[in-house]
Every structure is written in C-alpha cells, then in structure tokens.
Amino acid sequence: MFQVRIEEHPIPTSKKDVTQLIDWLVATFGLIRRRGEEHAFGDAQQPVVRLLREHFLANPKIGVDANALGDELGLAPASLHHHLSRLSACRLISSRSEGDGWRRHFLRGGCLSAAVELFSQEARILLQMRLADLDNWWDRGGGQSPGKIALAAASEPPALRLWVTEPSPLPDIKGANELSNWMAEMGLLGERPGKAIMADSVAVKLFSTMLARTAPLSIDEAVEMTKATKPRLIRILERFHAAGIVERVARIDRLPTILWEAMESQFRKRGEDWLLLKGGFNRQLPPRQAEILVKALKKGKLTPELVEKNLAKVSPQEQMLLLNLLGGRLPFGYRMVGDNPKRCAEMCMSKLDRVLRRIRRVAEQLEKAFSEG
C-alpha cells in the first residue's frame, strides 16, 4: 500500500556529502520520527540511513538479501521488516522471492533517480484522487467570494507536511465517517488520531466548518464553537495549514469593528489632536471622512456601521495601516485555500510539485556523489 509522509525541508547545502543528502531524503520522506529540531538531521547510524547508504545506493542494480541484511545490521527480523516496509510503502524499493523463503530487495528501476521518478508520478496521481474527494463535502451557499472579504495569506505558508495514502475502506470504528477517515489518511488528525477520527471530534468539526463557510474562522470563533482551549485549536489549525489545504489570512471583514474600538479607545485616552496627527486621520483619510468621524466621537455617536460607511472608498491596505497607527490589532483566521475544490486541489498540488522537484534534484546529486566516490 502506497503511504508516505511528505515533509518539506530546505535543500541540502552540500552537493557531495552523501550522509547529509541521505539524511535530507530520509527526513523528507518522514522515515524517522523526530522529536525536535535538534534531532532533525545527522544520525548516520539510523538503520534506514545505513540501509540506503551501505546497500541500496551502494549496489543499486544488485539488491540485497533480507537474511544477510539482518545479520550485517544487527537488527531483529521485526525491526528490519519495519524499515523495509516503510521504504516499500514509499515506493522507493521493491522485492522478489528468491525461492528459499527469503526476499531480495532492490531500488525500483535500478537506480535512485528512476525510483524517485516512479514515486513522483504515483504520488501526484494519488494526491489528485484524494483531493478530488473534497467535492463531496465542499458545501458553501451564496455570499461573497473569499477574495472580497479577506486579503491573501497573511504570511508565508509553513513547510509542507502532508500524507499521501492510497484510499482504503472505512475502518470499522463506531462514530467515524468518510470525512474523518479521509482526514486521518491525509495526516490532518496527527500520527495517532485516536478519538479524533470520530465524526464529532474537534478537528472534524473545524474542518467541516471551513468547508461550509466563506469567511475565515478565527480562533475566538473556534473556541466558542467547540469549547476547546486555544492552544489545542491552534495546533489543529496549524496542522491543516501545513498540509497546504488551509491558509491563514487577515480578517478584513472585521476591520470596521476593530477600527471603531481603536478610535474610541484612543479618543478617550489621547483626544482629538492625537487622532488627527499621530493617529493617522490626516494622513490616511480624506478630510471630509476624518471630520465626520471626529464629530461622531465627540458626540459619542460613532458606530462600526458609520466607520464602515465612511471608509468604504479607502482600500483595505490603507485601513490596516490606519489601524496600525491607532495601535489596534487585526485578528487572523483560517480558511480553505481557494474559493472552490478544484482551485484548492491545484494549489495543494503545486506545493507537492515543489517538494518533488527537490527530491529529484537530491537524487541526482546522490547518484553523482556515489559515482564519483
């Protein structure tokens, strides 16, 4: 069964350091569970690293016998089987029976670059199939498109962390459904989903909500909806974010309310002159709009609706700059990437393609390093 955990990492700095290149490859394929950044790279004695360096890459066209591997690496049969199964699930190696009860394992295609090319083609096809399932659950009514109510992503997207897995039957778990199973197989519920695979779990509720709404979902809204803690919700939403299916955006739809709160607060603390000068009214607003807002503040009649009406012709970027000068802070929210399932799939596929290009490049560098060595 095809199953790989794609983890995006910066391209290695060295083109000839075999250990560094293999470490990068192992990390990118998620073949070693890492506990922190300090354990991210550099353990050359990991069994899977030795398997690649001393056997599959050193003798790509010969292959290795499972019986000899166990003796040479000093691994128990169960441990050796685990590592070989992970490499096989990533489609980097294949095997055949030798007729004596043991199997011979070898790189697919006879070399690393061929194995990576075969893996890339299969990974793309499978991810396209899995993302096509979003059509089944993407259920939004009318209303504004995301582009009209929110800016583009508020920051650079995080490094991609995505599982690509063959579709499998719905597990015999009471309370799970097709969406929760899909999320588990995409890695959206973590390495060990546990109760999160239930259809009424917090993670599934959040994802279902974003599939059904256009406006970004803020952390405060998520807390009110699920009653879960903020740290837990942030971990869940950032996991969605890292998978390339969800993006983090500025809540432009909340600008009038946030600006109103900032204007009221600064007027009480610092007065009219500060608002006009340091508060940005004279710089960011047309004179007529600034005058209307100040008069409303003096009379105690300023409302979010009045702010929205007077700033209708001011661009969101200028409004955000005004909010910054007023000392306010615009909240962020999470939403599905793109305004339809097809666009979401295209953007997620482009992120996978970026990682696949890096994998091909490292495979070529590894083959060159071994040939020269």
C-alpha positions as CSV (number, residue, x, y, z in Angstrom):
1,M,0.0,0.0,0.0
2,F,1.4,3.4,-1.0
3,Q,1.8,5.6,2.1
4,V,4.3,8.4,2.5
5,R,4.6,11.4,4.9
6,I,6.0,14.3,2.8
7,E,7.9,16.8,5.0
8,E,9.3,19.9,3.3
9,H,12.9,20.8,4.2
10,P,15.4,23.3,2.8
11,I,17.6,21.8,0.1
12,P,20.9,20.5,1.5
13,T,23.8,22.9,1.3
14,S,26.3,20.2,0.2
15,K,26.1,18.5,-3.2
16,K,28.7,15.9,-2.4
17,D,28.2,15.0,1.3
18,V,26.5,11.6,1.0
19,T,25.4,11.4,4.6
20,Q,23.8,14.9,4.5
21,L,22.0,14.1,1.3
22,I,20.6,10.8,2.6
23,D,19.6,12.5,5.9
24,W,17.6,15.0,3.9
25,L,16.0,12.3,1.9
26,V,15.0,10.3,5.0
27,A,13.6,13.4,6.6
28,T,11.6,14.5,3.5
29,F,10.0,11.0,3.3
30,G,9.2,11.1,7.0
31,L,11.0,7.7,7.5
32,I,12.3,8.6,11.0
33,R,10.1,10.0,13.7
34,R,11.8,13.1,15.0
35,R,11.3,14.7,18.4
36,G,12.6,18.1,17.7
37,E,14.8,20.3,15.6
38,E,18.0,19.1,17.4
39,H,17.2,15.6,16.2
40,A,16.3,16.6,12.6
41,F,19.5,15.5,10.9
42,G,22.9,13.9,11.5
43,D,22.2,10.5,12.9
44,A,24.2,8.4,10.4
45,Q,23.7,5.2,12.3
46,Q,19.9,5.1,12.0
47,P,19.0,1.7,10.3
48,V,17.2,3.3,7.4
49,V,20.1,5.6,6.7
50,R,22.5,2.7,6.7
51,L,20.2,0.7,4.5
52,L,20.2,3.4,1.9
53,R,23.9,4.3,2.2
54,E,25.6,0.9,2.5
55,H,23.2,-1.2,0.5
56,F,20.6,0.2,-1.9
57,L,22.6,3.2,-3.1
58,A,26.0,1.4,-3.0
59,N,24.7,-1.5,-5.1
60,P,21.6,-0.2,-6.8
61,K,21.4,-3.0,-9.5
62,I,22.2,-5.9,-7.3
63,G,19.8,-5.6,-4.5
64,V,20.2,-7.1,-1.0
65,D,19.1,-10.3,0.7
66,A,16.9,-9.9,3.7
67,N,18.7,-12.7,5.6
68,A,22.1,-11.1,5.0
69,L,20.8,-7.6,5.9
70,G,19.6,-8.7,9.4
71,D,23.0,-10.2,10.2
72,E,25.0,-7.3,8.9
73,L,22.9,-4.5,10.5
74,G,22.4,-6.4,13.7
75,L,18.6,-5.9,13.6
76,A,15.9,-8.2,14.8
77,P,13.7,-9.5,12.0
78,A,10.7,-7.4,13.2
79,S,12.8,-4.2,13.2
80,L,14.3,-5.0,9.7
81,H,10.8,-5.7,8.4
82,H,9.6,-2.4,9.7
83,H,12.2,-0.3,7.9
84,L,11.9,-2.3,4.7
85,S,8.2,-1.9,4.8
86,R,8.5,1.9,5.2
87,L,10.8,2.1,2.2
88,S,8.5,-0.1,0.2
89,A,5.4,1.9,1.2
90,C,7.2,5.0,-0.2
91,R,7.7,3.1,-3.4
92,L,11.5,3.5,-3.3
93,I,12.2,-0.2,-3.2
94,S,10.6,-3.3,-4.5
95,S,11.3,-7.0,-3.8
96,R,11.0,-10.5,-5.3
97,S,11.1,-14.0,-3.8
98,E,14.3,-15.9,-4.1
99,G,12.7,-19.3,-3.7
100,D,14.4,-20.1,-0.4
101,G,11.9,-18.3,1.8
102,W,13.9,-15.0,1.7
103,R,13.2,-12.0,-0.4
104,R,15.7,-9.8,-2.3
105,H,15.1,-6.1,-2.1
106,F,16.2,-3.5,-4.6
107,L,15.7,0.1,-5.8
108,R,12.8,0.4,-8.2
109,G,14.1,1.0,-11.8
110,G,17.6,0.0,-10.9
111,C,18.7,3.5,-9.6
112,L,17.5,6.1,-7.2
113,S,16.5,8.7,-9.9
114,A,14.3,6.1,-11.6
115,A,12.7,5.1,-8.2
116,V,12.1,8.8,-7.4
117,E,10.5,9.4,-10.8
118,L,8.2,6.4,-10.3
119,F,7.3,7.6,-6.8
120,S,6.7,11.2,-8.0
121,Q,4.2,10.0,-10.7
122,E,2.3,7.8,-8.3
123,A,2.3,10.4,-5.6
124,R,0.8,13.0,-7.9
125,I,-1.9,10.7,-9.2
126,L,-2.9,9.6,-5.7
127,L,-3.0,13.1,-4.3
128,Q,-5.2,14.2,-7.2
129,M,-7.5,11.4,-6.4
130,R,-7.7,12.2,-2.7
131,L,-8.2,15.9,-3.3
132,A,-11.0,15.2,-5.7
133,D,-12.9,13.9,-2.8
134,L,-13.3,17.4,-1.5
135,D,-16.1,17.9,-3.9
136,N,-18.2,15.6,-1.7
137,W,-18.0,17.9,1.3
138,W,-17.4,21.4,-0.1
139,D,-20.8,22.8,0.5
140,R,-21.0,26.6,0.5
141,G,-24.0,28.7,-0.1
142,G,-24.0,32.1,-1.8
143,G,-22.3,35.2,-0.5
144,Q,-19.1,36.9,-1.1
145,S,-16.1,35.2,-2.5
146,P,-13.0,34.9,-0.2
147,G,-11.1,37.5,-2.3
148,K,-13.7,40.2,-1.4
149,I,-13.7,39.7,2.4
150,A,-10.0,38.9,3.1
151,L,-6.6,39.5,1.8
152,A,-4.3,36.9,0.5
153,A,-2.4,34.7,3.0
154,A,-1.2,36.8,6.0
155,S,2.2,35.3,6.0
156,E,4.5,32.8,4.1
157,P,2.9,29.4,4.3
158,P,4.7,26.9,6.6
159,A,6.8,24.0,5.3
160,L,4.6,21.4,3.7
161,R,3.7,18.4,5.9
162,L,1.3,16.1,4.1
163,W,0.5,12.4,3.9
164,V,-0.2,10.8,0.6
165,T,-2.0,7.5,1.0
166,E,-4.0,5.1,-1.1
167,P,-7.7,5.2,-0.5
168,S,-8.8,2.4,1.9
169,P,-12.2,1.2,3.1
170,L,-13.8,3.0,6.0
171,P,-12.4,1.5,9.2
172,D,-14.7,-0.5,11.5
173,I,-14.8,2.3,14.1
174,K,-18.1,3.3,15.6
175,G,-18.6,7.0,15.2
176,A,-16.2,7.5,12.2
177,N,-17.4,8.7,8.8
178,E,-15.9,9.2,5.3
179,L,-14.7,12.7,6.1
180,S,-13.0,11.8,9.3
181,N,-11.3,8.8,7.6
182,W,-10.2,11.0,4.7
183,M,-8.7,13.5,7.2
184,A,-6.9,10.7,9.1
185,E,-5.3,9.3,5.8
186,M,-4.2,12.8,4.8
187,G,-2.4,13.3,8.1
188,L,-4.8,16.0,9.3
189,L,-5.6,14.2,12.5
190,G,-1.9,13.6,13.5
191,E,0.1,10.4,13.6
192,R,-2.2,8.6,16.1
193,P,-5.7,10.0,15.6
194,G,-7.3,8.1,18.4
195,K,-10.7,9.7,19.3
196,A,-10.0,12.5,16.7
197,I,-11.2,10.1,14.0
198,M,-14.8,10.4,15.4
199,A,-17.1,12.4,13.2
200,D,-17.9,14.7,16.2
201,S,-14.3,15.4,17.2
202,V,-13.0,18.9,17.4
203,A,-10.7,18.6,14.4
204,V,-13.5,17.2,12.2
205,K,-15.9,20.0,13.3
206,L,-13.4,22.7,12.5
207,F,-12.7,21.2,9.0
208,S,-16.4,20.8,8.3
209,T,-17.0,24.4,9.3
210,M,-14.3,25.7,7.0
211,L,-15.7,23.6,4.1
212,A,-19.1,25.2,4.6
213,R,-18.2,28.9,5.2
214,T,-16.6,31.6,3.1
215,A,-15.4,33.9,5.8
216,P,-12.2,32.9,7.7
217,L,-12.6,31.1,11.0
218,S,-10.9,33.0,13.9
219,I,-9.6,31.3,17.0
220,D,-12.1,33.1,19.2
221,E,-15.0,31.8,17.0
222,A,-13.5,28.3,17.1
223,V,-13.3,28.4,20.9
224,E,-16.9,29.5,21.2
225,M,-18.0,26.8,18.7
226,T,-16.0,23.8,20.2
227,K,-15.3,24.9,23.8
228,A,-11.7,23.6,23.3
229,T,-8.7,25.5,24.5
230,K,-6.9,28.0,22.3
231,P,-3.5,26.1,22.3
232,R,-5.3,22.9,21.2
233,L,-7.2,24.7,18.4
234,I,-4.1,26.4,17.1
235,R,-2.3,23.1,16.9
236,I,-5.1,21.6,14.9
237,L,-5.5,24.5,12.6
238,E,-1.7,24.8,12.0
239,R,-1.7,21.1,11.1
240,F,-4.3,21.9,8.4
241,H,-2.2,24.9,7.4
242,A,0.9,22.8,7.0
243,A,-0.9,20.3,4.8
244,G,-1.4,23.1,2.2
245,I,-5.2,22.8,2.3
246,V,-5.9,25.7,4.6
247,E,-4.4,29.2,4.7
248,R,-4.0,31.8,7.4
249,V,-5.5,35.2,6.4
250,A,-6.3,38.6,7.9
251,R,-9.9,39.1,8.9
252,I,-10.6,42.0,6.7
253,D,-14.4,41.5,7.3
254,R,-13.7,42.6,11.0
255,L,-11.9,45.8,10.1
256,P,-14.8,48.3,10.7
257,T,-15.4,46.8,14.2
258,I,-11.7,46.7,15.2
259,L,-11.2,50.3,13.8
260,W,-14.2,51.5,15.8
261,E,-12.8,50.0,19.0
262,A,-9.3,51.5,18.4
263,M,-10.8,55.0,17.6
264,E,-13.0,55.0,20.7
265,S,-10.1,53.9,22.9
266,Q,-7.5,56.4,21.6
267,F,-10.1,59.3,21.7
268,R,-10.7,58.6,25.3
269,K,-7.1,58.3,26.2
270,R,-5.4,61.0,24.0
271,G,-8.1,63.2,22.4
272,E,-8.8,64.7,19.0
273,D,-5.4,66.2,18.3
274,W,-3.6,62.9,18.7
275,L,-6.1,61.2,16.4
276,L,-5.7,63.8,13.7
277,L,-1.9,63.8,13.8
278,K,-0.3,60.7,15.2
279,G,-3.4,58.6,14.9
280,G,-3.3,58.9,11.1
281,F,-6.6,60.6,10.4
282,N,-5.0,63.4,8.5
283,R,-2.6,61.0,6.6
284,Q,-4.8,58.0,5.8
285,L,-8.3,59.5,5.5
286,P,-9.9,62.1,3.2
287,P,-10.6,65.4,5.1
288,R,-14.3,65.0,4.9
289,Q,-14.3,61.5,6.3
290,A,-11.9,62.4,9.1
291,E,-14.1,65.4,10.1
292,I,-17.3,63.1,10.2
293,L,-15.6,60.5,12.4
294,V,-14.2,63.1,14.8
295,K,-17.6,64.8,15.2
296,A,-19.2,61.4,15.9
297,L,-16.6,60.6,18.5
298,K,-17.2,64.0,20.3
299,K,-20.9,63.3,20.4
300,G,-20.5,59.7,21.5
301,K,-22.3,58.5,18.4
302,L,-19.6,56.7,16.5
303,T,-20.6,53.1,15.5
304,P,-19.0,50.3,13.5
305,E,-21.6,50.9,10.8
306,L,-20.6,54.6,10.5
307,V,-16.9,53.7,10.3
308,E,-17.7,51.2,7.5
309,K,-19.7,53.7,5.6
310,N,-17.1,56.4,5.8
311,L,-14.2,54.1,4.9
312,A,-16.0,52.4,2.0
313,K,-13.7,54.1,-0.6
314,V,-10.5,53.5,1.5
315,S,-8.6,50.4,0.4
316,P,-8.2,47.5,2.9
317,Q,-4.4,48.1,2.9
318,E,-4.9,51.7,3.9
319,Q,-7.4,50.8,6.6
320,M,-4.9,48.3,8.0
321,L,-2.2,50.9,8.1
322,L,-4.6,53.3,9.9
323,L,-5.4,50.5,12.4
324,N,-1.7,50.1,13.0
325,L,-1.2,53.8,13.7
326,L,-4.1,53.7,16.1
327,G,-2.4,50.8,18.0
328,G,-5.1,48.3,17.1
329,R,-4.5,44.7,16.0
330,L,-6.4,42.9,13.2
331,P,-7.3,39.3,14.1
332,F,-6.4,36.4,11.8
333,G,-8.4,33.5,10.7
334,Y,-8.2,30.2,8.8
335,R,-10.0,29.3,5.6
336,M,-9.8,26.7,2.9
337,V,-7.3,27.5,0.1
338,G,-9.1,28.8,-3.0
339,D,-12.7,29.5,-3.5
340,N,-13.7,26.1,-4.9
341,P,-12.5,22.5,-4.5
342,K,-10.7,22.5,-7.9
343,R,-8.6,25.6,-7.0
344,C,-7.8,24.2,-3.6
345,A,-6.5,21.0,-5.2
346,E,-4.4,22.9,-7.7
347,M,-2.7,25.0,-5.1
348,C,-2.0,21.9,-2.9
349,M,-0.6,20.0,-5.9
350,S,1.7,22.9,-6.7
351,K,3.2,22.7,-3.2
352,L,3.7,18.9,-3.6
353,D,5.4,19.5,-7.0
354,R,7.8,21.9,-5.4
355,V,8.9,19.2,-2.9
356,L,9.1,16.6,-5.7
357,R,11.4,18.8,-7.7
358,R,13.7,19.0,-4.7
359,I,13.6,15.2,-4.2
360,R,14.6,14.7,-7.9
361,R,17.5,17.1,-7.5
362,V,18.8,15.4,-4.4
363,A,18.5,12.0,-6.0
364,E,20.6,13.2,-8.9
365,Q,23.2,14.7,-6.5
366,L,23.4,11.4,-4.6
367,E,23.9,9.3,-7.7
368,K,26.6,11.6,-8.8
369,A,28.3,11.6,-5.4
370,F,28.3,7.8,-5.4
371,S,29.6,7.5,-8.9
372,E,32.5,9.9,-8.1
373,G,33.2,8.2,-4.8
